[in-house]
């Protein structure tokens, strides 16, 4: 290391003992902060003012592993957490992890920092300390953290919804939406979370995440754009669904998402009162859909309803029965059962 004497202006952060593991050597030093695109270290022992600046990109290129050194109490806390002793582990984990939150820009460097932060986040979630968990989660830099970390944020998002922690959930959603330059593996996590929101009927959150995914060219763009249109329809937007459908490239019948596009077109036609056009799109979609497509139950239900609107009652009943038998856990099966076995005054199901 090149040592440079003198005072420095940099991020004020706790000094932490760290082990720099190069492919051919190991250096135990003290991390004193981050200065721009460099990490700043000093030798162990008494601080005599010398500093070494190492470029973060250079460390990554040299395949350096950055391992922070912990006291025995930390490892005892991790063992306690593994044994389900969450509240015993939390104070120690908080003490050891809190200084890392000023160093989260180092998340792309291999080492034990991010796993340690995620362990603390896991403990906070287990203790239902939702505000503190969100405080930690929103310090994780989404654009450079591994996709595994994003999976943790996805799980936390769903837990916040279940716990009715609306302010915390709003903060975490903003944190996800504010991230820039996301790689495809990270966008795929966003897409899965958007799917979770859509399936839960949380169309605003789904719409926001789908829109973010569809902004970037890649294998998920068309699917995300279709789901933007779908979510927008259920949010009651007048023009947005059609705008996003119009932005799609030409789709062949064997293109992934073709039948979803036809379902959306059918829903829009129903909204506009054009039952003939709706039936044409729904039938086209059903012809080229697979029963494993997540939108297939709704597509089949839509066909059933349209059969009824067109006076084809036997076909409508048969389709409703198919929905209720093949997809009993879906909301569309519940609505089909209401048609087959009405227990309440008849209402419009379009």
Residue pairs with C-beta under 8 A, 6 or more apart in sequence:
1 27
1 29
1 41
1 52
1 54
2 52
2 53
3 43
3 50
3 51
3 52
4 50
4 51
4 52
4 53
5 49
5 50
5 51
6 49
6 51
7 49
8 33
8 35
8 40
8 51
9 35
10 32
10 33
10 34
10 35
10 36
10 40
11 33
11 34
11 35
11 102
12 33
12 102
13 32
13 33
13 34
13 99
13 102
13 103
14 99
14 102
15 30
15 31
15 32
15 42
16 30
16 31
16 68
16 99
16 103
17 28
17 29
17 30
17 31
17 44
17 68
17 69
18 28
18 29
18 30
18 31
18 41
18 66
18 67
18 68
18 69
19 26
19 27
19 28
19 66
19 67
19 68
19 69
20 26
20 27
20 28
20 29
20 41
20 59
20 64
20 65
20 66
21 64
21 65
21 66
21 67
22 62
22 63
22 64
23 62
23 63
28 44
28 69
29 41
29 42
29 43
29 44
29 52
30 41
30 42
30 43
30 44
30 47
31 39
31 40
31 41
31 68
31 103
32 40
32 41
32 42
32 51
33 39
33 40
34 40
34 103
34 105
34 106
35 53
37 55
37 56
37 57
38 53
38 54
38 55
38 56
39 53
39 54
39 56
39 59
39 106
40 51
40 52
40 53
41 51
41 52
41 54
42 50
42 51
42 52
43 50
56 105
56 106
56 109
59 66
59 109
60 108
60 109
63 110
64 109
64 110
65 109
65 110
65 111
66 106
66 109
66 110
66 111
66 112
66 113
67 111
67 112
68 100
68 111
68 112
68 113
68 116
70 96
73 92
74 92
74 93
74 96
76 92
77 88
77 89
77 92
77 93
77 96
78 89
78 93
78 119
80 88
80 89
81 89
81 93
81 119
81 122
81 123
86 123
86 126
86 127
87 127
89 123
90 123
90 124
90 127
90 129
93 119
93 120
93 123
94 120
96 116
97 116
97 117
97 119
97 120
97 136
100 113
100 116
100 117
101 117
101 136
101 139
103 113
104 117
104 139
104 140
104 141
105 141
105 144
106 113
107 113
107 114
107 140
107 141
107 144
107 145
107 146
107 149
108 144
108 145
114 140
114 145
114 146
114 149
117 136
117 140
118 148
118 149
118 152
120 136
121 133
121 136
121 137
121 152
121 156
122 152
124 130
124 132
124 133
124 136
125 133
125 155
125 156
125 159
128 163
130 159
130 160
130 163
130 165
130 168
131 165
131 168
133 156
133 168
134 156
134 160
134 165
134 168
134 169
134 171
134 172
137 152
137 153
137 156
137 172
137 175
138 171
138 172
138 175
140 149
140 153
141 179
142 150
142 153
142 175
142 176
142 179
142 182
142 186
143 179
143 180
143 181
143 182
143 186
147 185
147 186
147 188
147 189
150 186
150 189
150 190
151 189
153 172
153 175
153 176
154 189
154 192
154 193
154 196
156 172
157 169
157 172
157 173
157 176
157 193
157 196
158 196
160 168
160 169
160 172
161 169
161 200
161 202
173 205
173 208
176 190
176 193
176 209
176 212
177 208
177 209
177 212
179 186
182 190
182 216
184 218
184 219
184 220
187 213
187 216
187 218
187 220
188 220
190 209
190 212
190 213
191 209
191 210
191 213
191 220
191 223
191 224
193 209
194 205
194 206
194 209
194 210
194 213
194 224
194 227
195 206
195 227
195 294
197 203
197 205
197 206
197 209
198 206
198 227
198 230
198 231
199 294
203 231
203 234
203 235
204 235
206 227
206 231
207 228
207 231
207 232
207 235
210 224
210 225
210 227
210 228
210 231
211 224
211 228
213 220
213 221
213 224
214 220
214 221
214 224
214 225
214 228
214 244
222 248
222 249
222 251
222 255
222 256
222 257
223 256
223 257
225 244
225 247
225 248
226 244
226 245
226 248
226 257
226 260
226 261
226 264
227 260
228 240
228 244
229 240
229 241
229 242
229 244
229 245
229 264
230 241
230 260
230 263
230 264
230 295
232 240
232 241
232 244
233 241
233 264
233 267
233 268
233 271
241 264
241 268
242 268
245 261
245 264
245 265
248 261
251 257
251 258
251 261
252 258
253 288
254 288
258 285
258 288
259 284
259 285
259 286
259 288
259 289
259 290
259 293
259 295
259 296
259 299
260 285
260 293
260 295
261 285
262 281
262 282
262 284
262 285
262 288
262 299
263 281
263 282
263 285
263 295
263 298
263 299
263 302
265 277
265 278
265 281
265 285
266 277
266 278
266 279
266 281
266 282
266 285
266 299
266 302
266 306
267 278
267 302
269 275
269 277
269 278
269 281
270 278
270 302
270 306
270 350
275 306
275 309
275 310
278 302
278 306
279 303
279 306
279 310
282 299
282 302
282 303
282 306
283 303
285 299
286 299
286 300
286 303
289 295
289 296
289 299
290 296
291 326
293 299
296 327
297 323
297 326
297 327
297 330
297 332
297 333
298 330
298 332
300 319
300 322
300 323
300 326
300 327
300 332
301 319
301 320
301 323
301 332
301 335
301 336
303 319
304 316
304 319
304 320
304 322
304 323
304 336
304 339
305 316
305 339
305 349
305 350
307 313
307 315
307 316
307 319
308 316
308 339
309 350
316 339
317 340
320 336
320 337
320 339
320 340
321 336
321 340
323 330
323 332
323 333
323 336
324 333
324 336
324 337
324 340
327 333
335 349
338 344
338 349
339 349
